[in-house]
Amino acid sequence: MSAFFRQLGSLKVKEVPEFLKKTITKENAIENFQRYSKEYREKYIQTGSIAPVYHAMGAVFATAYVTVWPTEYRHFKAQQSGEH
């Protein structure tokens, strides 16, 4: 994965779409997900680590934050302009 970001970082902006088209394919995504799942399982789940619980909690927090942010932002802007 870090090789991907190194290659991406070395490109000019106009070269990025073509690079992404040839690099990100359905097959690559499936292969990378399977490899990631296997490595995650070996590192955290099979060792009995508590880390997956923390990862799930972080994911729930991030999802909640992202979904509520627009409402909070509108409320903040209305409060600033005195419409609240």
PyMOL Python script that loads the backbone (N, CA, C, O; Angstrom):
from pymol import cmd

cmd.read_pdbstr("""\
ATOM      1  N   MET A   1       0.823  -1.191   0.000  1.00  0.00           N
ATOM      2  CA  MET A   1       0.000   0.000   0.000  1.00  0.00           C
ATOM      3  C   MET A   1       0.863   1.248   0.000  1.00  0.00           C
ATOM      4  O   MET A   1       0.521   2.233  -0.654  1.00  0.00           O
ATOM      5  N   SER A   2       1.966   1.225   0.716  1.00  0.00           N
ATOM      6  CA  SER A   2       2.816   2.415   0.755  1.00  0.00           C
ATOM      7  C   SER A   2       3.455   2.680  -0.607  1.00  0.00           C
ATOM      8  O   SER A   2       3.726   3.831  -0.949  1.00  0.00           O
ATOM      9  N   ALA A   3       3.697   1.623  -1.387  1.00  0.00           N
ATOM     10  CA  ALA A   3       4.236   1.810  -2.735  1.00  0.00           C
ATOM     11  C   ALA A   3       3.227   2.567  -3.600  1.00  0.00           C
ATOM     12  O   ALA A   3       3.605   3.401  -4.423  1.00  0.00           O
ATOM     13  N   PHE A   4       1.960   2.273  -3.405  1.00  0.00           N
ATOM     14  CA  PHE A   4       0.899   2.966  -4.140  1.00  0.00           C
ATOM     15  C   PHE A   4       0.949   4.463  -3.848  1.00  0.00           C
ATOM     16  O   PHE A   4       0.891   5.281  -4.766  1.00  0.00           O
ATOM     17  N   PHE A   5       1.058   4.820  -2.564  1.00  0.00           N
ATOM     18  CA  PHE A   5       1.077   6.230  -2.191  1.00  0.00           C
ATOM     19  C   PHE A   5       2.366   6.915  -2.647  1.00  0.00           C
ATOM     20  O   PHE A   5       2.350   8.095  -2.999  1.00  0.00           O
ATOM     21  N   ARG A   6       3.480   6.183  -2.641  1.00  0.00           N
ATOM     22  CA  ARG A   6       4.725   6.764  -3.144  1.00  0.00           C
ATOM     23  C   ARG A   6       4.598   7.076  -4.629  1.00  0.00           C
ATOM     24  O   ARG A   6       5.003   8.150  -5.076  1.00  0.00           O
ATOM     25  N   GLN A   7       4.037   6.140  -5.399  1.00  0.00           N
ATOM     26  CA  GLN A   7       3.845   6.365  -6.827  1.00  0.00           C
ATOM     27  C   GLN A   7       2.869   7.514  -7.060  1.00  0.00           C
ATOM     28  O   GLN A   7       3.092   8.364  -7.922  1.00  0.00           O
ATOM     29  N   LEU A   8       1.799   7.532  -6.294  1.00  0.00           N
ATOM     30  CA  LEU A   8       0.797   8.585  -6.427  1.00  0.00           C
ATOM     31  C   LEU A   8       1.400   9.951  -6.107  1.00  0.00           C
ATOM     32  O   LEU A   8       1.097  10.938  -6.777  1.00  0.00           O
ATOM     33  N   GLY A   9       2.239  10.006  -5.099  1.00  0.00           N
ATOM     34  CA  GLY A   9       2.875  11.255  -4.709  1.00  0.00           C
ATOM     35  C   GLY A   9       3.869  11.777  -5.727  1.00  0.00           C
ATOM     36  O   GLY A   9       4.145  12.976  -5.767  1.00  0.00           O
ATOM     37  N   SER A  10       4.408  10.896  -6.546  1.00  0.00           N
ATOM     38  CA  SER A  10       5.401  11.329  -7.529  1.00  0.00           C
ATOM     39  C   SER A  10       4.766  11.824  -8.834  1.00  0.00           C
ATOM     40  O   SER A  10       5.471  12.301  -9.723  1.00  0.00           O
ATOM     41  N   LEU A  11       3.447  11.715  -8.950  1.00  0.00           N
ATOM     42  CA  LEU A  11       2.762  12.113 -10.177  1.00  0.00           C
ATOM     43  C   LEU A  11       2.373  13.579 -10.163  1.00  0.00           C
ATOM     44  O   LEU A  11       2.245  14.205  -9.110  1.00  0.00           O
ATOM     45  N   LYS A  12       2.189  14.109 -11.368  1.00  0.00           N
ATOM     46  CA  LYS A  12       1.621  15.442 -11.514  1.00  0.00           C
ATOM     47  C   LYS A  12       0.099  15.292 -11.464  1.00  0.00           C
ATOM     48  O   LYS A  12      -0.430  14.213 -11.731  1.00  0.00           O
ATOM     49  N   VAL A  13      -0.586  16.352 -11.130  1.00  0.00           N
ATOM     50  CA  VAL A  13      -2.037  16.293 -10.932  1.00  0.00           C
ATOM     51  C   VAL A  13      -2.756  15.753 -12.165  1.00  0.00           C
ATOM     52  O   VAL A  13      -3.690  14.962 -12.030  1.00  0.00           O
ATOM     53  N   LYS A  14      -2.345  16.159 -13.350  1.00  0.00           N
ATOM     54  CA  LYS A  14      -3.043  15.716 -14.558  1.00  0.00           C
ATOM     55  C   LYS A  14      -2.788  14.240 -14.869  1.00  0.00           C
ATOM     56  O   LYS A  14      -3.508  13.658 -15.681  1.00  0.00           O
ATOM     57  N   GLU A  15      -1.795  13.626 -14.253  1.00  0.00           N
ATOM     58  CA  GLU A  15      -1.491  12.206 -14.477  1.00  0.00           C
ATOM     59  C   GLU A  15      -2.256  11.293 -13.526  1.00  0.00           C
ATOM     60  O   GLU A  15      -2.326  10.085 -13.755  1.00  0.00           O
ATOM     61  N   VAL A  16      -2.828  11.849 -12.470  1.00  0.00           N
ATOM     62  CA  VAL A  16      -3.476  11.053 -11.436  1.00  0.00           C
ATOM     63  C   VAL A  16      -4.676  10.257 -11.951  1.00  0.00           C
ATOM     64  O   VAL A  16      -4.746   9.062 -11.664  1.00  0.00           O
ATOM     65  N   PRO A  17      -5.634  10.843 -12.698  1.00  0.00           N
ATOM     66  CA  PRO A  17      -6.791  10.045 -13.131  1.00  0.00           C
ATOM     67  C   PRO A  17      -6.403   8.795 -13.930  1.00  0.00           C
ATOM     68  O   PRO A  17      -6.962   7.721 -13.708  1.00  0.00           O
ATOM     69  N   GLU A  18      -5.454   8.929 -14.851  1.00  0.00           N
ATOM     70  CA  GLU A  18      -5.030   7.772 -15.649  1.00  0.00           C
ATOM     71  C   GLU A  18      -4.366   6.720 -14.770  1.00  0.00           C
ATOM     72  O   GLU A  18      -4.598   5.524 -14.945  1.00  0.00           O
ATOM     73  N   PHE A  19      -3.549   7.159 -13.832  1.00  0.00           N
ATOM     74  CA  PHE A  19      -2.887   6.232 -12.896  1.00  0.00           C
ATOM     75  C   PHE A  19      -3.922   5.473 -12.072  1.00  0.00           C
ATOM     76  O   PHE A  19      -3.808   4.260 -11.894  1.00  0.00           O
ATOM     77  N   LEU A  20      -4.930   6.180 -11.571  1.00  0.00           N
ATOM     78  CA  LEU A  20      -5.963   5.528 -10.766  1.00  0.00           C
ATOM     79  C   LEU A  20      -6.786   4.549 -11.593  1.00  0.00           C
ATOM     80  O   LEU A  20      -7.164   3.486 -11.099  1.00  0.00           O
ATOM     81  N   LYS A  21      -7.071   4.901 -12.862  1.00  0.00           N
ATOM     82  CA  LYS A  21      -7.840   3.998 -13.726  1.00  0.00           C
ATOM     83  C   LYS A  21      -7.124   2.670 -13.924  1.00  0.00           C
ATOM     84  O   LYS A  21      -7.750   1.612 -13.870  1.00  0.00           O
ATOM     85  N   LYS A  22      -5.817   2.721 -14.152  1.00  0.00           N
ATOM     86  CA  LYS A  22      -5.098   1.478 -14.416  1.00  0.00           C
ATOM     87  C   LYS A  22      -4.706   0.743 -13.135  1.00  0.00           C
ATOM     88  O   LYS A  22      -4.454  -0.461 -13.170  1.00  0.00           O
ATOM     89  N   THR A  23      -4.653   1.449 -12.006  1.00  0.00           N
ATOM     90  CA  THR A  23      -4.214   0.826 -10.767  1.00  0.00           C
ATOM     91  C   THR A  23      -5.365   0.262  -9.946  1.00  0.00           C
ATOM     92  O   THR A  23      -5.258  -0.838  -9.404  1.00  0.00           O
ATOM     93  N   ILE A  24      -6.450   0.994  -9.851  1.00  0.00           N
ATOM     94  CA  ILE A  24      -7.569   0.564  -9.017  1.00  0.00           C
ATOM     95  C   ILE A  24      -8.591  -0.158  -9.886  1.00  0.00           C
ATOM     96  O   ILE A  24      -9.345   0.455 -10.642  1.00  0.00           O
ATOM     97  N   THR A  25      -8.590  -1.471  -9.755  1.00  0.00           N
ATOM     98  CA  THR A  25      -9.547  -2.295 -10.483  1.00  0.00           C
ATOM     99  C   THR A  25     -10.332  -3.139  -9.480  1.00  0.00           C
ATOM    100  O   THR A  25      -9.964  -3.227  -8.309  1.00  0.00           O
ATOM    101  N   LYS A  26     -11.387  -3.741  -9.938  1.00  0.00           N
ATOM    102  CA  LYS A  26     -12.196  -4.588  -9.067  1.00  0.00           C
ATOM    103  C   LYS A  26     -11.369  -5.752  -8.542  1.00  0.00           C
ATOM    104  O   LYS A  26     -11.455  -6.103  -7.365  1.00  0.00           O
ATOM    105  N   GLU A  27     -10.567  -6.350  -9.417  1.00  0.00           N
ATOM    106  CA  GLU A  27      -9.740  -7.484  -9.020  1.00  0.00           C
ATOM    107  C   GLU A  27      -8.722  -7.073  -7.960  1.00  0.00           C
ATOM    108  O   GLU A  27      -8.514  -7.790  -6.981  1.00  0.00           O
ATOM    109  N   ASN A  28      -8.081  -5.904  -8.161  1.00  0.00           N
ATOM    110  CA  ASN A  28      -7.110  -5.417  -7.177  1.00  0.00           C
ATOM    111  C   ASN A  28      -7.774  -5.137  -5.835  1.00  0.00           C
ATOM    112  O   ASN A  28      -7.219  -5.452  -4.782  1.00  0.00           O
ATOM    113  N   ALA A  29      -8.945  -4.553  -5.876  1.00  0.00           N
ATOM    114  CA  ALA A  29      -9.649  -4.230  -4.639  1.00  0.00           C
ATOM    115  C   ALA A  29      -9.998  -5.505  -3.877  1.00  0.00           C
ATOM    116  O   ALA A  29      -9.818  -5.566  -2.661  1.00  0.00           O
ATOM    117  N   ILE A  30     -10.492  -6.518  -4.575  1.00  0.00           N
ATOM    118  CA  ILE A  30     -10.847  -7.780  -3.933  1.00  0.00           C
ATOM    119  C   ILE A  30      -9.600  -8.451  -3.366  1.00  0.00           C
ATOM    120  O   ILE A  30      -9.610  -8.929  -2.232  1.00  0.00           O
ATOM    121  N   GLU A  31      -8.539  -8.486  -4.145  1.00  0.00           N
ATOM    122  CA  GLU A  31      -7.292  -9.110  -3.698  1.00  0.00           C
ATOM    123  C   GLU A  31      -6.715  -8.395  -2.471  1.00  0.00           C
ATOM    124  O   GLU A  31      -6.306  -9.040  -1.506  1.00  0.00           O
ATOM    125  N   ASN A  32      -6.687  -7.069  -2.517  1.00  0.00           N
ATOM    126  CA  ASN A  32      -6.156  -6.307  -1.385  1.00  0.00           C
ATOM    127  C   ASN A  32      -7.025  -6.461  -0.145  1.00  0.00           C
ATOM    128  O   ASN A  32      -6.497  -6.545   0.964  1.00  0.00           O
ATOM    129  N   PHE A  33      -8.345  -6.500  -0.306  1.00  0.00           N
ATOM    130  CA  PHE A  33      -9.234  -6.692   0.834  1.00  0.00           C
ATOM    131  C   PHE A  33      -9.032  -8.061   1.457  1.00  0.00           C
ATOM    132  O   PHE A  33      -8.996  -8.185   2.681  1.00  0.00           O
ATOM    133  N   GLN A  34      -8.901  -9.090   0.628  1.00  0.00           N
ATOM    134  CA  GLN A  34      -8.675 -10.433   1.152  1.00  0.00           C
ATOM    135  C   GLN A  34      -7.353 -10.523   1.903  1.00  0.00           C
ATOM    136  O   GLN A  34      -7.281 -11.138   2.967  1.00  0.00           O
ATOM    137  N   ARG A  35      -6.303  -9.909   1.349  1.00  0.00           N
ATOM    138  CA  ARG A  35      -5.002  -9.922   2.006  1.00  0.00           C
ATOM    139  C   ARG A  35      -5.065  -9.161   3.325  1.00  0.00           C
ATOM    140  O   ARG A  35      -4.540  -9.625   4.337  1.00  0.00           O
ATOM    141  N   TYR A  36      -5.707  -7.995   3.316  1.00  0.00           N
ATOM    142  CA  TYR A  36      -5.854  -7.198   4.530  1.00  0.00           C
ATOM    143  C   TYR A  36      -6.638  -7.974   5.590  1.00  0.00           C
ATOM    144  O   TYR A  36      -6.260  -7.979   6.762  1.00  0.00           O
ATOM    145  N   SER A  37      -7.722  -8.625   5.184  1.00  0.00           N
ATOM    146  CA  SER A  37      -8.534  -9.395   6.129  1.00  0.00           C
ATOM    147  C   SER A  37      -7.730 -10.524   6.760  1.00  0.00           C
ATOM    148  O   SER A  37      -7.818 -10.761   7.965  1.00  0.00           O
ATOM    149  N   LYS A  38      -6.951 -11.213   5.945  1.00  0.00           N
ATOM    150  CA  LYS A  38      -6.127 -12.315   6.451  1.00  0.00           C
ATOM    151  C   LYS A  38      -5.087 -11.799   7.450  1.00  0.00           C
ATOM    152  O   LYS A  38      -4.907 -12.374   8.523  1.00  0.00           O
ATOM    153  N   GLU A  39      -4.408 -10.711   7.086  1.00  0.00           N
ATOM    154  CA  GLU A  39      -3.391 -10.142   7.975  1.00  0.00           C
ATOM    155  C   GLU A  39      -4.015  -9.615   9.256  1.00  0.00           C
ATOM    156  O   GLU A  39      -3.439  -9.785  10.331  1.00  0.00           O
ATOM    157  N   TYR A  40      -5.175  -8.983   9.171  1.00  0.00           N
ATOM    158  CA  TYR A  40      -5.863  -8.458  10.353  1.00  0.00           C
ATOM    159  C   TYR A  40      -6.261  -9.602  11.282  1.00  0.00           C
ATOM    160  O   TYR A  40      -6.083  -9.527  12.498  1.00  0.00           O
ATOM    161  N   ARG A  41      -6.799 -10.650  10.687  1.00  0.00           N
ATOM    162  CA  ARG A  41      -7.216 -11.806  11.480  1.00  0.00           C
ATOM    163  C   ARG A  41      -6.029 -12.423  12.215  1.00  0.00           C
ATOM    164  O   ARG A  41      -6.120 -12.747  13.400  1.00  0.00           O
ATOM    165  N   GLU A  42      -4.903 -12.583  11.495  1.00  0.00           N
ATOM    166  CA  GLU A  42      -3.714 -13.163  12.120  1.00  0.00           C
ATOM    167  C   GLU A  42      -3.155 -12.260  13.219  1.00  0.00           C
ATOM    168  O   GLU A  42      -2.708 -12.749  14.257  1.00  0.00           O
ATOM    169  N   LYS A  43      -3.178 -10.957  12.996  1.00  0.00           N
ATOM    170  CA  LYS A  43      -2.553 -10.025  13.933  1.00  0.00           C
ATOM    171  C   LYS A  43      -3.412  -9.763  15.165  1.00  0.00           C
ATOM    172  O   LYS A  43      -2.881  -9.666  16.271  1.00  0.00           O
ATOM    173  N   TYR A  44      -4.720  -9.647  14.998  1.00  0.00           N
ATOM    174  CA  TYR A  44      -5.569  -9.233  16.112  1.00  0.00           C
ATOM    175  C   TYR A  44      -6.527 -10.309  16.612  1.00  0.00           C
ATOM    176  O   TYR A  44      -6.599 -10.551  17.817  1.00  0.00           O
ATOM    177  N   ILE A  45      -7.249 -10.945  15.732  1.00  0.00           N
ATOM    178  CA  ILE A  45      -8.317 -11.843  16.162  1.00  0.00           C
ATOM    179  C   ILE A  45      -7.769 -13.154  16.704  1.00  0.00           C
ATOM    180  O   ILE A  45      -8.199 -13.611  17.763  1.00  0.00           O
ATOM    181  N   GLN A  46      -6.831 -13.763  15.996  1.00  0.00           N
ATOM    182  CA  GLN A  46      -6.295 -15.045  16.448  1.00  0.00           C
ATOM    183  C   GLN A  46      -5.422 -14.921  17.696  1.00  0.00           C
ATOM    184  O   GLN A  46      -5.192 -15.911  18.391  1.00  0.00           O
ATOM    185  N   THR A  47      -4.943 -13.734  17.979  1.00  0.00           N
ATOM    186  CA  THR A  47      -4.121 -13.534  19.172  1.00  0.00           C
ATOM    187  C   THR A  47      -4.957 -13.189  20.393  1.00  0.00           C
ATOM    188  O   THR A  47      -4.429 -13.123  21.503  1.00  0.00           O
ATOM    189  N   GLY A  48      -6.244 -12.970  20.208  1.00  0.00           N
ATOM    190  CA  GLY A  48      -7.127 -12.635  21.323  1.00  0.00           C
ATOM    191  C   GLY A  48      -6.987 -11.195  21.785  1.00  0.00           C
ATOM    192  O   GLY A  48      -7.277 -10.883  22.940  1.00  0.00           O
ATOM    193  N   SER A  49      -6.556 -10.335  20.915  1.00  0.00           N
ATOM    194  CA  SER A  49      -6.345  -8.928  21.252  1.00  0.00           C
ATOM    195  C   SER A  49      -7.673  -8.199  21.428  1.00  0.00           C
ATOM    196  O   SER A  49      -8.691  -8.572  20.844  1.00  0.00           O
ATOM    197  N   ILE A  50      -7.634  -7.147  22.252  1.00  0.00           N
ATOM    198  CA  ILE A  50      -8.807  -6.304  22.454  1.00  0.00           C
ATOM    199  C   ILE A  50      -8.909  -5.228  21.370  1.00  0.00           C
ATOM    200  O   ILE A  50      -9.918  -4.527  21.293  1.00  0.00           O
ATOM    201  N   ALA A  51      -7.889  -5.091  20.540  1.00  0.00           N
ATOM    202  CA  ALA A  51      -7.828  -4.036  19.526  1.00  0.00           C
ATOM    203  C   ALA A  51      -9.035  -4.015  18.577  1.00  0.00           C
ATOM    204  O   ALA A  51      -9.497  -2.925  18.238  1.00  0.00           O
ATOM    205  N   PRO A  52      -9.569  -5.161  18.131  1.00  0.00           N
ATOM    206  CA  PRO A  52     -10.747  -5.080  17.243  1.00  0.00           C
ATOM    207  C   PRO A  52     -11.938  -4.352  17.872  1.00  0.00           C
ATOM    208  O   PRO A  52     -12.711  -3.703  17.168  1.00  0.00           O
ATOM    209  N   VAL A  53     -12.084  -4.459  19.176  1.00  0.00           N
ATOM    210  CA  VAL A  53     -13.167  -3.736  19.856  1.00  0.00           C
ATOM    211  C   VAL A  53     -12.920  -2.231  19.745  1.00  0.00           C
ATOM    212  O   VAL A  53     -13.839  -1.465  19.455  1.00  0.00           O
ATOM    213  N   TYR A  54     -11.689  -1.818  19.974  1.00  0.00           N
ATOM    214  CA  TYR A  54     -11.351  -0.400  19.848  1.00  0.00           C
ATOM    215  C   TYR A  54     -11.520   0.081  18.404  1.00  0.00           C
ATOM    216  O   TYR A  54     -11.987   1.196  18.170  1.00  0.00           O
ATOM    217  N   HIS A  55     -11.145  -0.753  17.450  1.00  0.00           N
ATOM    218  CA  HIS A  55     -11.304  -0.380  16.048  1.00  0.00           C
ATOM    219  C   HIS A  55     -12.786  -0.200  15.705  1.00  0.00           C
ATOM    220  O   HIS A  55     -13.151   0.740  14.999  1.00  0.00           O
ATOM    221  N   ALA A  56     -13.633  -1.096  16.203  1.00  0.00           N
ATOM    222  CA  ALA A  56     -15.075  -0.985  15.951  1.00  0.00           C
ATOM    223  C   ALA A  56     -15.632   0.281  16.596  1.00  0.00           C
ATOM    224  O   ALA A  56     -16.446   0.982  15.994  1.00  0.00           O
ATOM    225  N   MET A  57     -15.195   0.572  17.822  1.00  0.00           N
ATOM    226  CA  MET A  57     -15.656   1.780  18.506  1.00  0.00           C
ATOM    227  C   MET A  57     -15.229   3.033  17.736  1.00  0.00           C
ATOM    228  O   MET A  57     -16.008   3.976  17.602  1.00  0.00           O
ATOM    229  N   GLY A  58     -14.013   3.040  17.240  1.00  0.00           N
ATOM    230  CA  GLY A  58     -13.531   4.174  16.453  1.00  0.00           C
ATOM    231  C   GLY A  58     -14.320   4.338  15.173  1.00  0.00           C
ATOM    232  O   GLY A  58     -14.635   5.458  14.772  1.00  0.00           O
ATOM    233  N   ALA A  59     -14.643   3.222  14.524  1.00  0.00           N
ATOM    234  CA  ALA A  59     -15.414   3.274  13.281  1.00  0.00           C
ATOM    235  C   ALA A  59     -16.815   3.822  13.533  1.00  0.00           C
ATOM    236  O   ALA A  59     -17.320   4.623  12.747  1.00  0.00           O
ATOM    237  N   VAL A  60     -17.438   3.398  14.618  1.00  0.00           N
ATOM    238  CA  VAL A  60     -18.775   3.901  14.962  1.00  0.00           C
ATOM    239  C   VAL A  60     -18.711   5.394  15.259  1.00  0.00           C
ATOM    240  O   VAL A  60     -19.561   6.158  14.801  1.00  0.00           O
ATOM    241  N   PHE A  61     -17.708   5.808  16.023  1.00  0.00           N
ATOM    242  CA  PHE A  61     -17.542   7.231  16.338  1.00  0.00           C
ATOM    243  C   PHE A  61     -17.354   8.050  15.063  1.00  0.00           C
ATOM    244  O   PHE A  61     -18.005   9.080  14.884  1.00  0.00           O
ATOM    245  N   ALA A  62     -16.471   7.598  14.182  1.00  0.00           N
ATOM    246  CA  ALA A  62     -16.194   8.338  12.949  1.00  0.00           C
ATOM    247  C   ALA A  62     -17.441   8.425  12.073  1.00  0.00           C
ATOM    248  O   ALA A  62     -17.726   9.477  11.500  1.00  0.00           O
ATOM    249  N   THR A  63     -18.177   7.333  11.968  1.00  0.00           N
ATOM    250  CA  THR A  63     -19.400   7.324  11.169  1.00  0.00           C
ATOM    251  C   THR A  63     -20.431   8.291  11.741  1.00  0.00           C
ATOM    252  O   THR A  63     -21.056   9.048  11.000  1.00  0.00           O
ATOM    253  N   ALA A  64     -20.605   8.264  13.053  1.00  0.00           N
ATOM    254  CA  ALA A  64     -21.565   9.162  13.687  1.00  0.00           C
ATOM    255  C   ALA A  64     -21.150  10.618  13.498  1.00  0.00           C
ATOM    256  O   ALA A  64     -21.990  11.474  13.221  1.00  0.00           O
ATOM    257  N   TYR A  65     -19.879  10.893  13.645  1.00  0.00           N
ATOM    258  CA  TYR A  65     -19.386  12.260  13.494  1.00  0.00           C
ATOM    259  C   TYR A  65     -19.627  12.776  12.079  1.00  0.00           C
ATOM    260  O   TYR A  65     -20.081  13.904  11.890  1.00  0.00           O
ATOM    261  N   VAL A  66     -19.320  11.945  11.094  1.00  0.00           N
ATOM    262  CA  VAL A  66     -19.463  12.354   9.697  1.00  0.00           C
ATOM    263  C   VAL A  66     -20.937  12.561   9.336  1.00  0.00           C
ATOM    264  O   VAL A  66     -21.260  13.478   8.581  1.00  0.00           O
ATOM    265  N   THR A  67     -21.816  11.739   9.853  1.00  0.00           N
ATOM    266  CA  THR A  67     -23.226  11.863   9.494  1.00  0.00           C
ATOM    267  C   THR A  67     -23.911  13.032  10.204  1.00  0.00           C
ATOM    268  O   THR A  67     -24.872  13.587   9.673  1.00  0.00           O
ATOM    269  N   VAL A  68     -23.441  13.415  11.385  1.00  0.00           N
ATOM    270  CA  VAL A  68     -24.071  14.491  12.144  1.00  0.00           C
ATOM    271  C   VAL A  68     -23.440  15.845  11.829  1.00  0.00           C
ATOM    272  O   VAL A  68     -24.056  16.879  12.085  1.00  0.00           O
ATOM    273  N   TRP A  69     -22.242  15.860  11.287  1.00  0.00           N
ATOM    274  CA  TRP A  69     -21.523  17.108  11.061  1.00  0.00           C
ATOM    275  C   TRP A  69     -22.311  18.146  10.253  1.00  0.00           C
ATOM    276  O   TRP A  69     -22.325  19.308  10.660  1.00  0.00           O
ATOM    277  N   PRO A  70     -22.962  17.808   9.143  1.00  0.00           N
ATOM    278  CA  PRO A  70     -23.688  18.846   8.390  1.00  0.00           C
ATOM    279  C   PRO A  70     -24.753  19.560   9.219  1.00  0.00           C
ATOM    280  O   PRO A  70     -24.922  20.773   9.099  1.00  0.00           O
ATOM    281  N   THR A  71     -25.464  18.822  10.049  1.00  0.00           N
ATOM    282  CA  THR A  71     -26.490  19.428  10.895  1.00  0.00           C
ATOM    283  C   THR A  71     -25.864  20.364  11.909  1.00  0.00           C
ATOM    284  O   THR A  71     -26.350  21.475  12.119  1.00  0.00           O
ATOM    285  N   GLU A  72     -24.789  19.918  12.536  1.00  0.00           N
ATOM    286  CA  GLU A  72     -24.101  20.755  13.517  1.00  0.00           C
ATOM    287  C   GLU A  72     -23.517  22.005  12.869  1.00  0.00           C
ATOM    288  O   GLU A  72     -23.541  23.086  13.458  1.00  0.00           O
ATOM    289  N   TYR A  73     -22.999  21.854  11.671  1.00  0.00           N
ATOM    290  CA  TYR A  73     -22.413  22.991  10.964  1.00  0.00           C
ATOM    291  C   TYR A  73     -23.484  24.034  10.628  1.00  0.00           C
ATOM    292  O   TYR A  73     -23.260  25.232  10.798  1.00  0.00           O
ATOM    293  N   ARG A  74     -24.645  23.579  10.152  1.00  0.00           N
ATOM    294  CA  ARG A  74     -25.751  24.504   9.869  1.00  0.00           C
ATOM    295  C   ARG A  74     -26.181  25.235  11.144  1.00  0.00           C
ATOM    296  O   ARG A  74     -26.440  26.438  11.126  1.00  0.00           O
ATOM    297  N   HIS A  75     -26.253  24.498  12.235  1.00  0.00           N
ATOM    298  CA  HIS A  75     -26.623  25.093  13.523  1.00  0.00           C
ATOM    299  C   HIS A  75     -25.592  26.149  13.923  1.00  0.00           C
ATOM    300  O   HIS A  75     -25.960  27.237  14.364  1.00  0.00           O
ATOM    301  N   PHE A  76     -24.321  25.837  13.773  1.00  0.00           N
ATOM    302  CA  PHE A  76     -23.243  26.759  14.106  1.00  0.00           C
ATOM    303  C   PHE A  76     -23.327  28.029  13.259  1.00  0.00           C
ATOM    304  O   PHE A  76     -23.205  29.135  13.787  1.00  0.00           O
ATOM    305  N   LYS A  77     -23.534  27.877  11.955  1.00  0.00           N
ATOM    306  CA  LYS A  77     -23.624  29.038  11.061  1.00  0.00           C
ATOM    307  C   LYS A  77     -24.845  29.896  11.394  1.00  0.00           C
ATOM    308  O   LYS A  77     -24.756  31.123  11.373  1.00  0.00           O
ATOM    309  N   ALA A  78     -25.970  29.275  11.697  1.00  0.00           N
ATOM    310  CA  ALA A  78     -27.163  30.026  12.068  1.00  0.00           C
ATOM    311  C   ALA A  78     -26.940  30.776  13.373  1.00  0.00           C
ATOM    312  O   ALA A  78     -27.398  31.909  13.520  1.00  0.00           O
ATOM    313  N   GLN A  79     -26.257  30.173  14.302  1.00  0.00           N
ATOM    314  CA  GLN A  79     -25.961  30.810  15.573  1.00  0.00           C
ATOM    315  C   GLN A  79     -25.029  32.012  15.377  1.00  0.00           C
ATOM    316  O   GLN A  79     -25.191  33.040  16.034  1.00  0.00           O
ATOM    317  N   GLN A  80     -24.064  31.880  14.481  1.00  0.00           N
ATOM    318  CA  GLN A  80     -23.139  32.976  14.203  1.00  0.00           C
ATOM    319  C   GLN A  80     -23.855  34.172  13.579  1.00  0.00           C
ATOM    320  O   GLN A  80     -23.558  35.323  13.898  1.00  0.00           O
ATOM    321  N   SER A  81     -24.788  33.886  12.697  1.00  0.00           N
ATOM    322  CA  SER A  81     -25.458  34.986  11.997  1.00  0.00           C
ATOM    323  C   SER A  81     -26.657  35.514  12.778  1.00  0.00           C
ATOM    324  O   SER A  81     -27.331  36.432  12.311  1.00  0.00           O
ATOM    325  N   GLY A  82     -26.936  34.964  13.943  1.00  0.00           N
ATOM    326  CA  GLY A  82     -28.016  35.460  14.787  1.00  0.00           C
ATOM    327  C   GLY A  82     -29.379  34.945  14.391  1.00  0.00           C
ATOM    328  O   GLY A  82     -30.386  35.476  14.860  1.00  0.00           O
ATOM    329  N   GLU A  83     -29.454  33.949  13.560  1.00  0.00           N
ATOM    330  CA  GLU A  83     -30.741  33.399  13.128  1.00  0.00           C
ATOM    331  C   GLU A  83     -31.246  32.309  14.063  1.00  0.00           C
ATOM    332  O   GLU A  83     -32.328  31.757  13.861  1.00  0.00           O
ATOM    333  N   HIS A  84     -30.486  32.017  15.045  1.00  0.00           N
ATOM    334  CA  HIS A  84     -30.853  30.916  15.934  1.00  0.00           C
ATOM    335  C   HIS A  84     -31.507  31.433  17.180  1.00  0.00           C
ATOM    336  O   HIS A  84     -31.886  30.649  18.051  1.00  0.00           O
TER     337      HIS A  84
END
""", "prot")
cmd.dss("prot")
cmd.show_as("cartoon", "prot")
cmd.util.cbc("prot")
cmd.orient("prot")
